[in-house]
């Protein structure tokens, strides 16, 4: 489950950065991952109604993220965040994982209380 959250966050950042480039900005701002998540949600909502349901939605999200990655690499690379932003993100992610790690829900196949 945590891996899926990390993948969604990464894909959201890629799609948001590509959207910022499409708007003519050299580098996305702090809002670009939120925009990316919104775009991915809209895409998967529409794709989830097609045959295959969740699988089709996942493939559509993966395809959009891959196209955005190719587009960003072709247009001059991906801007790296500041070290302070990376540190804050890692600390916040670790703090958010503490409840899951403390009650054993991180283990696959663990029974719920």
URPENOR-V262440 format. One record per backbone hydrogen bond with DSSP energy under -1.0 kcal/mol. NH is the residue of the N-H (numbers start at 1). CO is the residue of the C=O. E is the energy in kcal/mol with one decimal. If there is no record, write none. Layout:
BEGIN
nh->(NH & NH)
co->(CO & CO)
e->(E & E)
END
This chain:
BEGIN
nh->(5 & 6 & 7 & 8 & 9 & 10 & 11 & 12 & 13 & 14 & 15 & 16 & 17 & 18 & 19 & 20 & 21 & 22 & 23 & 24 & 25 & 32 & 35 & 36 & 37 & 38 & 39 & 40 & 41 & 42 & 43 & 44 & 45 & 46 & 47 & 48 & 50 & 53 & 55 & 57 & 58 & 59 & 60 & 61 & 62 & 63 & 64 & 65 & 66 & 67 & 68 & 69 & 70 & 71 & 72 & 73 & 74 & 75 & 77 & 86 & 87 & 88 & 89 & 90 & 91 & 92 & 93 & 94 & 95 & 96 & 97 & 101 & 102 & 103 & 105 & 110)
co->(1 & 2 & 3 & 4 & 5 & 6 & 7 & 8 & 9 & 10 & 11 & 12 & 13 & 14 & 15 & 16 & 17 & 18 & 19 & 21 & 20 & 29 & 31 & 32 & 33 & 34 & 35 & 36 & 37 & 38 & 39 & 40 & 41 & 42 & 43 & 44 & 47 & 50 & 52 & 53 & 54 & 55 & 56 & 57 & 58 & 59 & 60 & 61 & 62 & 63 & 64 & 65 & 66 & 67 & 68 & 69 & 70 & 71 & 72 & 82 & 83 & 84 & 85 & 86 & 87 & 88 & 89 & 90 & 91 & 92 & 93 & 97 & 98 & 99 & 100 & 107)
e->(-1.9 & -2.1 & -2.4 & -2.4 & -2.3 & -2.4 & -2.7 & -2.4 & -2.1 & -2.2 & -2.7 & -2.5 & -2.3 & -2.3 & -2.2 & -2.2 & -2.0 & -2.1 & -1.4 & -1.5 & -2.3 & -1.4 & -2.2 & -2.5 & -2.5 & -2.1 & -2.5 & -2.6 & -2.5 & -2.1 & -2.4 & -2.8 & -2.0 & -1.8 & -2.6 & -2.0 & -1.3 & -2.1 & -1.9 & -2.2 & -2.5 & -2.4 & -2.3 & -2.3 & -2.4 & -2.5 & -2.4 & -2.4 & -2.4 & -2.5 & -2.3 & -2.2 & -2.4 & -2.4 & -2.6 & -2.4 & -2.1 & -1.4 & -1.7 & -1.9 & -2.5 & -2.4 & -2.1 & -2.4 & -2.4 & -2.4 & -2.5 & -2.4 & -2.3 & -2.1 & -1.4 & -2.4 & -2.4 & -1.2 & -1.3 & -1.3)
END
